[in-house]
Amino acid sequence: MVSGRVLAAAGAALAVTGAVALSARRGDKAPPWPPRPGRRVDVAGCGIHVIDRGSGARGTVVFESALASPCTEWAWVTEYLGDDVRSIAYDRAGTGWSDPIGRAPDAETTVKRLAAVLTELRVDGPVVVVGHSVGGLLARSFAARYPARVSGVVLVDASHPDQLARSSAQRDSAPLQAHSLAAMRRRARLGQVTPETDFGAVDQLPPQTADITARLMRRPEPWTGALAEVRAWHPGWATAARDAHLPSDLPIAVVTAGEQVRRDRVHGVLQEELATLSTRARHDTAVGLTHDGVVMTPDGATIVAGAVEWVLARAAGEEEPA
């Protein structure tokens, strides 16, 4: 997730203590950090924030968030999946409530860190990996790097490795992205970021989650992390996803935001291509929903949860009726 303004510009192309001390030295006027809703997992000296819920009786699902998005963006989806699915939503290093980093690592380092997080959480058996936006690139890289640990993939309005080369709308808007993110960081430092105008569909999350997410996004750190990830995204994360080789029969579900297709027809073509990554694929379009709304609204989350359920069923050996 990024702000409504940043989304308009970018389209579909898209240790807290130390951070607070640094903000104070710079004279920032940002509000205090909200309490983290999950827990901290230490991986090679880096604190990673994780929201881990559910028993795992029907399987485990791991969520890779969008650019600038804290893992709270998945609140509706994890609620709809229920308590018998173990849902693990985490903040990548430098995002959300995880420890800040100087620059976003490459895809290989990022997916290795996720693997280490899952080991620390004692996740047994393969998982379904769900990726939103740029998180879809990392989901593909994780599935290729750890095929024995992945039983399926769900791509939610996911970035396509070739989108800037093939979509003029996304290519033309890309130069504005870093500028918009930097502007958001400046405004956050001045205490001028307001959820009413800057946070897209965040206000449609469950009320308590919406409040804590908006309070986080009023700080500059999420926008600093997003700027770092933009630099890692192209060509690094995109190239790694393009080179990722997945099993041809790996269950894959694609969910596309209908509003993004309406604004950019090429986006629809690229989303259809993502559904050809496997011979066992499903493609749903969330009509009328935006890039962030497809995850953060109840209607969008219902569709995403349905896609996850479909992959879980395929991974469990269930096939669709003839």
The 8 nearest C-alpha neighbors of each residue, nearest first, counted from 0:
[[1, 68, 65, 67, 66, 291, 2, 72],
 [0, 2, 67, 5, 6, 66, 68, 3],
 [1, 3, 198, 197, 5, 199, 4, 6],
 [2, 4, 199, 6, 197, 5, 198, 7],
 [5, 3, 7, 2, 6, 197, 8, 179],
 [4, 6, 8, 2, 7, 3, 179, 9],
 [7, 5, 10, 9, 3, 8, 4, 1],
 [6, 8, 4, 5, 10, 9, 3, 2],
 [9, 7, 5, 6, 172, 10, 175, 176],
 [8, 10, 6, 172, 176, 173, 12, 13],
 [11, 9, 6, 12, 7, 8, 13, 169],
 [10, 12, 13, 9, 290, 259, 158, 169],
 [13, 11, 10, 169, 9, 158, 162, 173],
 [12, 11, 9, 10, 132, 133, 66, 158],
 [15, 98, 16, 17, 99, 46, 18, 97],
 [16, 14, 18, 17, 98, 19, 96, 99],
 [17, 15, 19, 14, 18, 20, 21, 98],
 [16, 18, 20, 15, 19, 14, 21, 99],
 [17, 19, 15, 21, 16, 20, 22, 14],
 [20, 18, 22, 16, 21, 17, 15, 23],
 [19, 21, 23, 17, 22, 18, 16, 24],
 [20, 22, 18, 24, 23, 19, 17, 25],
 [23, 21, 19, 25, 27, 20, 24, 18],
 [22, 24, 26, 20, 25, 21, 27, 19],
 [25, 23, 21, 26, 22, 20, 27, 19],
 [26, 24, 22, 23, 27, 21, 188, 20],
 [25, 27, 23, 24, 22, 28, 188, 189],
 [26, 28, 188, 22, 25, 29, 23, 189],
 [29, 27, 190, 189, 188, 30, 26, 187],
 [28, 30, 190, 188, 218, 27, 187, 189],
 [29, 31, 28, 218, 32, 190, 217, 214],
 [32, 30, 33, 29, 218, 214, 19, 215],
 [31, 33, 215, 34, 30, 214, 218, 19],
 [32, 34, 215, 211, 214, 31, 35, 212],
 [35, 33, 36, 32, 211, 96, 37, 215],
 [34, 36, 37, 96, 33, 38, 48, 211],
 [35, 37, 34, 38, 50, 211, 71, 208],
 [38, 36, 50, 49, 35, 48, 39, 51],
 [37, 39, 49, 48, 50, 40, 36, 35],
 [38, 40, 48, 47, 46, 49, 41, 37],
 [39, 41, 47, 46, 48, 42, 38, 116],
 [42, 40, 46, 45, 44, 47, 39, 43],
 [41, 43, 45, 44, 46, 40, 116, 115],
 [44, 42, 45, 41, 46, 112, 115, 116],
 [43, 45, 42, 41, 46, 47, 98, 40],
 [46, 44, 42, 41, 43, 98, 47, 92],
 [45, 47, 41, 98, 40, 97, 39, 42],
 [48, 46, 97, 40, 39, 41, 45, 92],
 [47, 49, 39, 97, 90, 38, 96, 89],
 [50, 48, 89, 37, 38, 88, 51, 39],
 [51, 49, 37, 88, 87, 89, 38, 52],
 [50, 52, 87, 86, 49, 88, 53, 85],
 [53, 51, 86, 85, 50, 87, 54, 82],
 [54, 52, 85, 82, 84, 83, 55, 86],
 [55, 53, 83, 85, 56, 84, 82, 52],
 [54, 56, 85, 84, 58, 59, 57, 83],
 [55, 57, 83, 54, 58, 84, 85, 59],
 [58, 56, 84, 55, 83, 59, 311, 85],
 [57, 59, 55, 84, 56, 85, 60, 311],
 [58, 60, 85, 126, 55, 84, 86, 127],
 [59, 61, 127, 86, 126, 128, 85, 87],
 [60, 62, 87, 128, 88, 129, 86, 127],
 [61, 63, 88, 129, 130, 128, 87, 64],
 [64, 62, 130, 134, 129, 131, 138, 61],
 [65, 63, 134, 131, 68, 70, 130, 62],
 [64, 66, 132, 131, 0, 68, 134, 133],
 [65, 67, 68, 0, 225, 133, 1, 64],
 [68, 66, 225, 1, 0, 221, 222, 65],
 [69, 67, 0, 65, 66, 64, 70, 1],
 [70, 68, 95, 71, 90, 72, 94, 67],
 [69, 71, 72, 89, 88, 90, 64, 73],
 [70, 72, 73, 69, 74, 208, 212, 88],
 [71, 73, 70, 74, 295, 69, 68, 294],
 [74, 72, 76, 71, 75, 77, 70, 294],
 [75, 73, 77, 71, 76, 72, 78, 204],
 [76, 74, 78, 77, 73, 300, 79, 297],
 [77, 75, 300, 79, 73, 78, 304, 74],
 [78, 76, 80, 79, 74, 75, 73, 86],
 [77, 79, 75, 76, 81, 80, 74, 82],
 [78, 80, 76, 81, 77, 75, 304, 301],
 [81, 79, 77, 78, 304, 84, 76, 82],
 [82, 80, 79, 78, 83, 84, 77, 53],
 [81, 83, 53, 84, 54, 85, 80, 52],
 [82, 84, 56, 54, 55, 53, 81, 57],
 [85, 83, 55, 57, 53, 82, 58, 59],
 [84, 86, 55, 53, 59, 54, 52, 60],
 [85, 87, 60, 52, 51, 59, 84, 61],
 [88, 86, 51, 61, 50, 60, 62, 89],
 [89, 87, 62, 50, 70, 49, 61, 86],
 [88, 90, 49, 70, 48, 50, 91, 87],
 [91, 89, 95, 48, 70, 94, 97, 69],
 [90, 92, 94, 93, 89, 97, 47, 95],
 [93, 91, 97, 94, 98, 99, 47, 90],
 [92, 94, 99, 224, 100, 98, 97, 91],
 [95, 93, 224, 91, 221, 92, 90, 97],
 [94, 96, 69, 90, 97, 221, 68, 70],
 [95, 97, 48, 35, 94, 90, 98, 15],
 [98, 96, 47, 48, 92, 95, 46, 94],
 [97, 99, 14, 46, 93, 92, 15, 45],
 [100, 98, 93, 92, 14, 97, 101, 94],
 [101, 99, 93, 102, 92, 98, 103, 224],
 [102, 100, 99, 103, 227, 93, 224, 104],
 [103, 101, 227, 100, 104, 228, 224, 93],
 [102, 104, 227, 228, 231, 105, 100, 101],
 [105, 103, 108, 109, 102, 106, 231, 107],
 [104, 106, 108, 107, 109, 231, 235, 236],
 [105, 107, 109, 236, 108, 110, 137, 239],
 [108, 106, 110, 109, 105, 111, 140, 104],
 [109, 107, 111, 106, 105, 110, 104, 112],
 [108, 110, 106, 112, 111, 107, 104, 105],
 [109, 111, 113, 112, 141, 107, 108, 106],
 [112, 110, 114, 108, 113, 109, 107, 115],
 [111, 113, 115, 109, 110, 114, 108, 116],
 [112, 114, 110, 116, 115, 111, 117, 109],
 [115, 113, 111, 117, 112, 116, 110, 118],
 [114, 116, 118, 112, 113, 117, 119, 111],
 [117, 115, 113, 119, 118, 114, 112, 120],
 [118, 116, 120, 114, 119, 115, 122, 121],
 [117, 119, 121, 115, 120, 116, 122, 114],
 [118, 120, 116, 121, 117, 115, 40, 122],
 [121, 119, 117, 118, 122, 116, 40, 115],
 [122, 120, 118, 119, 123, 117, 116, 124],
 [121, 123, 117, 120, 118, 124, 119, 59],
 [124, 122, 121, 125, 118, 126, 117, 59],
 [123, 125, 148, 122, 126, 59, 149, 58],
 [124, 126, 148, 149, 150, 147, 123, 127],
 [127, 125, 149, 59, 60, 150, 148, 128],
 [126, 128, 60, 151, 150, 152, 149, 61],
 [129, 127, 61, 152, 60, 138, 62, 126],
 [130, 128, 153, 62, 152, 154, 63, 61],
 [131, 129, 135, 134, 63, 154, 138, 155],
 [130, 132, 155, 134, 65, 135, 157, 64],
 [131, 133, 157, 158, 65, 134, 135, 156],
 [134, 132, 135, 158, 136, 65, 157, 66],
 [133, 135, 130, 63, 131, 137, 64, 132],
 [134, 136, 130, 157, 138, 133, 131, 137],
 [137, 135, 240, 139, 133, 134, 138, 237],
 [136, 138, 140, 134, 139, 135, 141, 106],
 [139, 137, 135, 141, 140, 136, 130, 128],
 [138, 140, 142, 137, 136, 141, 240, 143],
 [141, 139, 137, 143, 240, 138, 142, 243],
 [140, 142, 144, 138, 110, 143, 139, 145],
 [143, 141, 139, 146, 145, 140, 144, 149],
 [142, 144, 140, 243, 245, 141, 146, 145],
 [143, 145, 141, 142, 140, 146, 243, 110],
 [146, 144, 142, 148, 147, 143, 141, 149],
 [147, 145, 142, 149, 148, 143, 144, 245],
 [146, 148, 145, 149, 125, 150, 142, 124],
 [147, 149, 125, 146, 145, 126, 124, 150],
 [150, 148, 125, 126, 146, 151, 147, 142],
 [151, 149, 125, 127, 126, 314, 148, 249],
 [150, 152, 127, 250, 149, 249, 251, 310],
 [151, 153, 251, 128, 127, 129, 250, 252],
 [152, 154, 129, 252, 251, 253, 128, 130],
 [155, 153, 253, 130, 157, 135, 129, 131],
 [156, 154, 131, 254, 157, 130, 253, 255],
 [157, 155, 255, 132, 254, 256, 131, 154],
 [156, 158, 132, 135, 155, 131, 154, 133],
 [157, 159, 132, 133, 135, 136, 12, 160],
 [158, 160, 162, 161, 157, 269, 136, 237],
 [161, 159, 237, 241, 162, 238, 158, 240],
 [162, 160, 164, 159, 163, 165, 237, 241],
 [163, 161, 165, 159, 164, 166, 160, 12],
 [164, 162, 170, 166, 165, 161, 169, 167],
 [163, 165, 161, 162, 166, 170, 167, 169],
 [164, 166, 162, 163, 161, 167, 265, 170],
 [167, 165, 169, 168, 162, 163, 265, 170],
 [166, 168, 170, 169, 171, 165, 163, 164],
 [169, 167, 171, 166, 170, 172, 263, 10],
 [168, 170, 172, 166, 167, 171, 12, 163],
 [169, 171, 163, 167, 173, 172, 168, 166],
 [172, 170, 168, 169, 173, 167, 174, 175],
 [171, 173, 9, 169, 8, 170, 175, 174],
 [172, 174, 170, 176, 175, 9, 171, 169],
 [175, 173, 176, 172, 177, 171, 178, 170],
 [176, 174, 178, 173, 172, 177, 8, 179],
 [175, 177, 179, 173, 178, 9, 174, 8],
 [176, 178, 180, 179, 175, 181, 226, 174],
 [177, 179, 181, 175, 176, 180, 182, 174],
 [180, 178, 182, 176, 177, 181, 5, 175],
 [179, 181, 183, 177, 182, 178, 222, 176],
 [180, 182, 184, 178, 183, 179, 177, 185],
 [183, 181, 179, 185, 180, 184, 178, 186],
 [182, 184, 180, 186, 181, 185, 187, 179],
 [185, 183, 219, 187, 181, 222, 182, 186],
 [186, 184, 182, 188, 187, 183, 181, 189],
 [185, 187, 191, 189, 183, 188, 184, 192],
 [188, 186, 190, 219, 184, 192, 218, 189],
 [189, 187, 27, 29, 185, 186, 28, 190],
 [190, 188, 28, 186, 187, 191, 27, 29],
 [189, 191, 29, 28, 187, 188, 192, 186],
 [190, 192, 186, 189, 187, 193, 188, 217],
 [193, 191, 187, 217, 186, 190, 194, 197],
 [192, 194, 195, 196, 197, 191, 217, 198],
 [195, 193, 198, 197, 196, 213, 192, 217],
 [194, 196, 193, 197, 198, 202, 199, 192],
 [197, 195, 194, 193, 198, 3, 199, 2],
 [196, 198, 2, 194, 3, 193, 199, 195],
 [199, 197, 2, 194, 3, 201, 200, 196],
 [198, 200, 3, 2, 201, 197, 291, 1],
 [199, 201, 202, 203, 292, 295, 291, 198],
 [202, 200, 203, 204, 198, 209, 199, 295],
 [203, 201, 209, 200, 204, 206, 199, 198],
 [204, 202, 201, 296, 200, 295, 205, 209],
 [203, 205, 209, 202, 295, 201, 206, 208],
 [204, 206, 208, 207, 209, 203, 75, 74],
 [207, 205, 209, 208, 204, 210, 202, 203],
 [208, 206, 210, 209, 205, 211, 204, 212],
 [207, 209, 211, 205, 210, 206, 212, 204],
 [210, 208, 206, 204, 212, 202, 207, 211],
 [209, 211, 207, 213, 208, 212, 206, 214],
 [210, 212, 214, 208, 213, 209, 33, 215],
 [213, 211, 215, 209, 214, 210, 208, 216],
 [214, 212, 216, 210, 215, 211, 194, 209],
 [213, 215, 211, 217, 212, 216, 210, 33],
 [214, 216, 212, 213, 217, 218, 33, 211],
 [217, 215, 213, 218, 214, 212, 221, 219],
 [216, 218, 214, 215, 192, 187, 213, 29],
 [217, 219, 187, 216, 29, 215, 220, 30],
 [220, 218, 184, 187, 222, 221, 188, 223],
 [219, 221, 223, 222, 218, 224, 184, 94],
 [222, 220, 224, 223, 94, 67, 219, 95],
 [221, 223, 225, 224, 184, 220, 219, 180],
 [224, 222, 220, 226, 225, 221, 219, 227],
 [223, 225, 93, 221, 227, 222, 94, 226],
 [224, 226, 67, 222, 228, 227, 223, 66],
 [227, 225, 229, 223, 228, 224, 222, 177],
 [226, 228, 224, 103, 102, 225, 230, 229],
 [229, 227, 231, 225, 230, 103, 226, 232],
 [230, 228, 232, 226, 231, 227, 225, 233],
 [229, 231, 228, 227, 232, 233, 226, 103],
 [232, 230, 228, 229, 235, 233, 103, 236],
 [231, 233, 236, 229, 235, 230, 234, 228],
 [234, 232, 235, 237, 231, 236, 230, 229],
 [233, 235, 237, 238, 232, 236, 231, 230],
 [236, 234, 233, 238, 232, 231, 237, 239],
 [235, 237, 232, 239, 106, 238, 234, 231],
 [238, 236, 160, 240, 234, 239, 235, 233],
 [237, 239, 241, 235, 240, 236, 234, 242],
 [238, 240, 236, 242, 241, 237, 243, 235],
 [241, 239, 243, 237, 136, 140, 242, 238],
 [242, 240, 238, 239, 243, 160, 237, 244],
 [241, 243, 239, 240, 238, 244, 140, 237],
 [244, 242, 240, 143, 241, 140, 239, 245],
 [243, 245, 143, 242, 246, 241, 139, 140],
 [244, 246, 143, 247, 243, 142, 249, 276],
 [247, 245, 249, 248, 244, 277, 146, 143],
 [246, 248, 277, 249, 278, 245, 276, 279],
 [247, 249, 278, 277, 246, 279, 250, 245],
 [248, 250, 246, 247, 151, 277, 251, 279],
 [251, 249, 151, 279, 310, 280, 248, 313],
 [252, 250, 280, 152, 153, 151, 249, 277],
 [251, 253, 281, 153, 280, 282, 306, 154],
 [252, 254, 282, 154, 153, 155, 274, 281],
 [255, 253, 155, 283, 284, 156, 282, 154],
 [254, 256, 156, 284, 285, 257, 155, 283],
 [257, 255, 285, 288, 289, 259, 258, 290],
 [256, 258, 286, 285, 260, 287, 259, 288],
 [259, 257, 261, 289, 287, 288, 260, 256],
 [258, 260, 262, 257, 261, 256, 263, 289],
 [259, 261, 263, 267, 264, 257, 262, 258],
 [262, 260, 258, 259, 263, 264, 257, 267],
 [261, 263, 259, 260, 258, 264, 266, 168],
 [262, 264, 260, 265, 266, 261, 259, 168],
 [265, 263, 260, 267, 266, 261, 262, 268],
 [266, 264, 268, 267, 263, 166, 269, 260],
 [265, 267, 269, 264, 268, 263, 260, 270],
 [266, 268, 260, 270, 265, 264, 269, 271],
 [269, 267, 265, 271, 270, 266, 272, 264],
 [268, 270, 272, 266, 271, 267, 265, 159],
 [269, 271, 267, 273, 272, 268, 266, 255],
 [272, 270, 268, 274, 269, 273, 267, 275],
 [271, 273, 269, 275, 274, 270, 268, 276],
 [272, 274, 270, 275, 271, 276, 269, 253],
 [273, 275, 271, 272, 276, 280, 253, 282],
 [276, 274, 272, 277, 273, 278, 271, 280],
 [275, 277, 274, 273, 247, 278, 272, 245],
 [278, 276, 247, 279, 275, 248, 280, 249],
 [277, 279, 248, 280, 247, 275, 276, 249],
 [280, 278, 250, 277, 248, 249, 251, 281],
 [281, 279, 251, 252, 277, 274, 250, 278],
 [280, 282, 252, 253, 251, 274, 283, 279],
 [281, 283, 253, 252, 254, 274, 280, 284],
 [284, 282, 254, 253, 255, 285, 281, 302],
 [283, 285, 255, 254, 286, 257, 256, 282],
 [284, 286, 256, 257, 288, 255, 287, 299],
 [287, 285, 257, 288, 284, 256, 258, 255],
 [286, 288, 258, 257, 285, 289, 256, 261],
 [289, 287, 256, 258, 292, 257, 293, 286],
 [290, 288, 292, 258, 256, 291, 293, 259],
 [289, 291, 256, 292, 293, 259, 156, 11],
 [292, 290, 293, 289, 0, 294, 200, 295],
 [291, 293, 289, 295, 296, 294, 200, 288],
 [292, 294, 299, 291, 288, 290, 256, 289],
 [295, 293, 300, 292, 299, 291, 296, 73],
 [294, 296, 292, 204, 72, 200, 293, 291],
 [297, 295, 292, 299, 203, 298, 294, 300],
 [296, 298, 300, 299, 301, 75, 295, 203],
 [299, 297, 301, 296, 300, 302, 293, 285],
 [298, 300, 293, 302, 296, 301, 294, 297],
 [299, 301, 76, 303, 297, 294, 302, 298],
 [300, 302, 304, 298, 299, 303, 297, 305],
 [303, 301, 305, 299, 300, 304, 306, 298],
 [304, 302, 300, 306, 305, 301, 307, 299],
 [305, 303, 307, 301, 306, 302, 76, 300],
 [304, 306, 308, 302, 303, 307, 301, 309],
 [305, 307, 309, 303, 304, 308, 252, 302],
 [308, 306, 304, 310, 309, 305, 311, 303],
 [307, 309, 311, 305, 306, 310, 304, 312],
 [310, 308, 306, 312, 307, 311, 305, 313],
 [309, 311, 313, 307, 312, 308, 250, 151],
 [312, 310, 308, 314, 309, 313, 307, 315],
 [311, 313, 315, 309, 317, 310, 314, 308],
 [314, 312, 317, 310, 316, 315, 311, 318],
 [315, 313, 311, 316, 312, 150, 310, 151],
 [316, 314, 312, 313, 317, 311, 310, 57],
 [317, 315, 313, 314, 318, 312, 311, 310],
 [318, 316, 313, 312, 315, 319, 314, 311],
 [317, 319, 313, 316, 320, 312, 321, 315],
 [318, 320, 321, 317, 313, 312, 309, 316],
 [321, 319, 318, 317, 313, 312, 309, 316],
 [320, 319, 318, 317, 313, 279, 316, 312]]
